[in-house]
């Protein structure tokens, strides 16, 4: 899952991004509203976490612009304690949920997961595909009941393919959702896929030459 975090306070952005990364999300950070709006408008994100008090372009304007552009990306807004009017205005502008500062990171992660489930981008924390079992909440992977140790990048790759099972996923799409704004080497996905297959078994993920990769639900 790829998340855009729009937060101008460096310490808060660092803490949130760290918690999201530990939970398996790919995180891009925008430091002002103008940059946040541009990124959310031009790139593919599964969710946006947006502070309302931003420089250059305030958070409410970002939300309104995205909704005016018919963007359906889920938006979780962050507001200052006691700013009930901001919370109401944020929801009215098109935000999907809000969280009042200060907050516990566990609550932010829970709110984000609930939001993604509501919009159908993260249906369940537990995914089963044949002998493969992925617990996205505990970041645990099992094959035939045996726990498999994966690196963060391997887990992101596997989780994204599992969420998009029965659909061919292009390599360029995998790069966006596994690496985010980082620029990996040209063969990074192939190398990552090779390592992942060695751990979970070669038959779980198929290659469709010239198109991408697919994880198919086994037929009984």
C-alpha positions as CSV (number, residue, x, y, z in Angstrom):
1,X,0.0,0.0,0.0
2,X,1.3,3.4,-1.0
3,X,0.5,6.4,1.2
4,X,1.1,10.1,0.7
5,X,1.8,12.0,4.0
6,X,1.3,15.8,3.8
7,X,2.8,17.3,7.0
8,X,5.0,20.4,7.4
9,X,6.3,19.6,10.9
10,X,9.4,17.6,10.3
11,X,9.4,15.7,13.6
12,X,5.7,14.7,13.3
13,X,6.3,13.7,9.6
14,X,9.3,11.6,10.6
15,X,7.4,9.8,13.4
16,X,4.3,9.1,11.3
17,X,6.4,7.9,8.3
18,X,8.4,5.6,10.5
19,X,5.3,4.0,12.0
20,X,3.7,3.6,8.6
21,X,6.9,2.0,7.2
22,X,7.1,-0.4,10.1
23,X,3.5,-1.4,9.3
24,X,4.5,-2.2,5.8
25,X,3.3,0.9,3.9
26,X,5.3,2.8,1.3
27,X,5.3,6.4,2.3
28,X,6.0,9.6,0.3
29,X,6.2,12.9,2.2
30,X,5.0,16.3,1.0
31,X,6.0,19.3,3.2
32,X,3.4,21.8,2.0
33,X,-0.1,21.8,0.6
34,X,0.8,22.8,-2.9
35,X,3.2,19.8,-3.3
36,X,0.7,17.5,-1.6
37,X,-2.0,18.5,-4.0
38,X,0.3,18.1,-7.0
39,X,1.5,14.6,-5.9
40,X,-2.0,13.4,-5.1
41,X,-3.3,14.6,-8.4
42,X,-0.6,13.1,-10.6
43,X,0.5,9.9,-8.8
44,X,-1.3,6.8,-7.7
45,X,-1.8,6.5,-3.9
46,X,-4.0,4.2,-1.9
47,X,-4.5,6.9,0.8
48,X,-3.6,10.4,1.8
49,X,-2.9,11.5,5.3
50,X,-3.2,15.3,5.4
51,X,-2.6,17.9,8.0
52,X,-5.0,20.8,7.7
53,X,-2.5,23.5,8.9
54,X,-0.2,23.6,5.9
55,X,1.9,26.3,4.2
56,X,1.4,27.5,0.6
57,X,-2.0,25.8,0.3
58,X,-4.1,24.9,3.4
59,X,-5.3,21.3,3.9
60,X,-9.0,22.2,3.3
61,X,-8.1,23.6,-0.1
62,X,-6.2,20.5,-1.0
63,X,-9.2,18.3,-0.1
64,X,-11.5,20.5,-2.1
65,X,-9.3,20.6,-5.2
66,X,-8.9,16.8,-5.2
67,X,-12.6,16.2,-4.9
68,X,-13.3,18.8,-7.6
69,X,-10.9,16.8,-9.8
70,X,-13.1,13.7,-9.1
71,X,-10.2,12.1,-7.2
72,X,-11.6,9.2,-5.0
73,X,-8.4,8.6,-3.0
74,X,-9.2,8.1,0.7
75,X,-8.2,11.1,2.8
76,X,-7.5,11.0,6.5
77,X,-7.1,14.6,7.9
78,X,-5.1,15.6,11.0
79,X,-6.5,18.5,13.0
80,X,-5.4,20.4,16.1
81,X,-7.1,19.6,19.4
82,X,-10.3,21.5,19.9
83,X,-10.6,22.6,16.2
84,X,-14.1,21.1,15.9
85,X,-15.0,23.5,13.1
86,X,-12.0,22.4,11.1
87,X,-13.1,18.8,11.5
88,X,-16.6,19.6,10.2
89,X,-15.2,21.6,7.3
90,X,-12.8,18.8,6.4
91,X,-15.5,16.2,6.2
92,X,-17.8,18.6,4.3
93,X,-14.9,19.3,1.9
94,X,-14.6,15.6,1.1
95,X,-12.3,14.0,3.7
96,X,-13.2,10.5,4.7
97,X,-12.0,10.6,8.4
98,X,-10.2,12.8,10.8
99,X,-7.8,12.4,13.7
100,X,-7.1,15.0,16.4
101,X,-3.5,15.8,17.4
102,X,-1.9,14.6,19.6
103,X,-2.7,11.0,18.9
104,X,-1.2,7.5,19.4
105,X,0.4,5.9,16.4
106,X,-1.6,2.8,17.0
107,X,-4.8,4.8,16.5
108,X,-3.6,6.3,13.3
109,X,-2.7,2.9,11.9
110,X,-6.1,1.5,13.0
111,X,-7.9,4.5,11.5
112,X,-6.0,4.2,8.2
113,X,-6.6,0.4,8.0
114,X,-10.4,0.9,8.7
115,X,-10.6,3.6,6.1
116,X,-8.9,1.4,3.5
117,X,-11.3,-1.4,4.3
118,X,-14.3,0.9,4.0
119,X,-13.3,1.9,0.5
120,X,-12.4,-1.6,-0.6
121,X,-8.7,-1.1,-0.9
122,X,-7.8,-3.2,2.1
123,X,-10.6,-5.7,2.6
124,X,-9.2,-7.8,5.4
125,X,-6.0,-8.0,7.5
126,X,-5.8,-11.7,6.7
127,X,-5.2,-12.9,3.2
128,X,-5.2,-16.6,2.2
129,X,-4.2,-17.8,-1.3
130,X,-3.8,-21.5,-1.4
131,X,-1.2,-22.6,1.1
132,X,-0.1,-19.0,1.6
133,X,-1.4,-17.0,4.6
134,X,-0.6,-13.3,5.0
135,X,-1.4,-11.5,8.2
136,X,-1.0,-7.8,7.3
137,X,-1.7,-6.6,10.8
138,X,1.1,-8.6,12.4
139,X,3.3,-8.6,9.2
140,X,3.5,-12.3,9.3
141,X,3.6,-14.8,6.3
142,X,3.1,-18.5,6.5
143,X,3.3,-21.2,3.9
144,X,1.7,-24.6,4.8
145,X,1.7,-23.5,8.4
146,X,5.4,-22.6,8.4
147,X,6.4,-19.0,9.2
148,X,8.5,-17.3,6.4
149,X,10.8,-14.5,7.2
150,X,10.6,-11.7,4.6
151,X,12.3,-8.4,4.3
152,X,10.1,-5.2,4.3
153,X,10.4,-4.9,0.5
154,X,9.6,-8.6,0.0
155,X,6.6,-8.3,2.2
156,X,5.3,-5.2,0.4
157,X,5.6,-7.0,-3.0
158,X,3.8,-10.1,-1.8
159,X,1.1,-8.1,0.0
160,X,0.4,-5.9,-3.1
161,X,0.1,-8.9,-5.4
162,X,-2.1,-10.7,-2.9
163,X,-4.4,-7.7,-2.6
164,X,-4.6,-7.6,-6.4
165,X,-4.8,-11.4,-6.9
166,X,-6.3,-12.7,-10.1
167,X,-5.1,-9.6,-11.9
168,X,-1.9,-9.1,-13.9
169,X,0.1,-6.3,-12.3
170,X,2.6,-4.4,-14.4
171,X,6.2,-4.1,-13.3
172,X,5.9,-0.3,-13.3
173,X,2.9,-0.5,-10.9
174,X,4.9,-2.7,-8.6
175,X,7.8,-0.3,-8.6
176,X,5.4,2.5,-7.5
177,X,3.8,0.6,-4.7
178,X,6.9,-1.2,-3.4
179,X,9.5,1.5,-3.7
180,X,7.4,4.7,-3.7
181,X,9.4,7.8,-4.8
182,X,12.7,6.0,-4.5
183,X,14.4,5.2,-7.8
184,X,15.4,1.5,-7.8
185,X,17.8,-0.1,-10.3
186,X,16.2,-1.3,-13.6
187,X,16.2,-4.9,-12.6
188,X,15.1,-4.3,-8.9
189,X,11.7,-6.0,-9.2
190,X,13.1,-9.1,-11.0
191,X,15.8,-9.5,-8.3
192,X,13.2,-9.0,-5.5
193,X,10.8,-11.4,-7.1
194,X,13.5,-14.0,-7.4
195,X,14.3,-13.8,-3.7
196,X,10.6,-13.9,-2.8
197,X,10.0,-17.0,-4.9
198,X,12.9,-18.8,-3.2
199,X,11.2,-18.2,0.1
200,X,7.5,-18.9,-0.7
201,X,7.8,-21.3,-3.6
202,X,8.2,-20.7,-7.3
203,X,4.6,-21.6,-8.3
204,X,2.8,-19.0,-6.2
205,X,3.5,-16.0,-8.4
206,X,3.4,-16.4,-12.2
207,X,5.2,-14.2,-14.8
208,X,3.2,-13.1,-17.8
209,X,5.9,-12.2,-20.3
210,X,5.6,-8.6,-21.5
211,X,2.7,-7.8,-19.1
212,X,3.7,-8.4,-15.5
213,X,3.0,-10.7,-12.6
214,X,-0.1,-12.4,-11.3
215,X,-1.0,-14.4,-8.1
216,X,-4.0,-16.5,-8.9
217,X,-6.5,-18.0,-6.5
218,X,-6.3,-21.8,-6.7
219,X,-9.4,-23.5,-8.1
220,X,-10.7,-26.4,-6.0
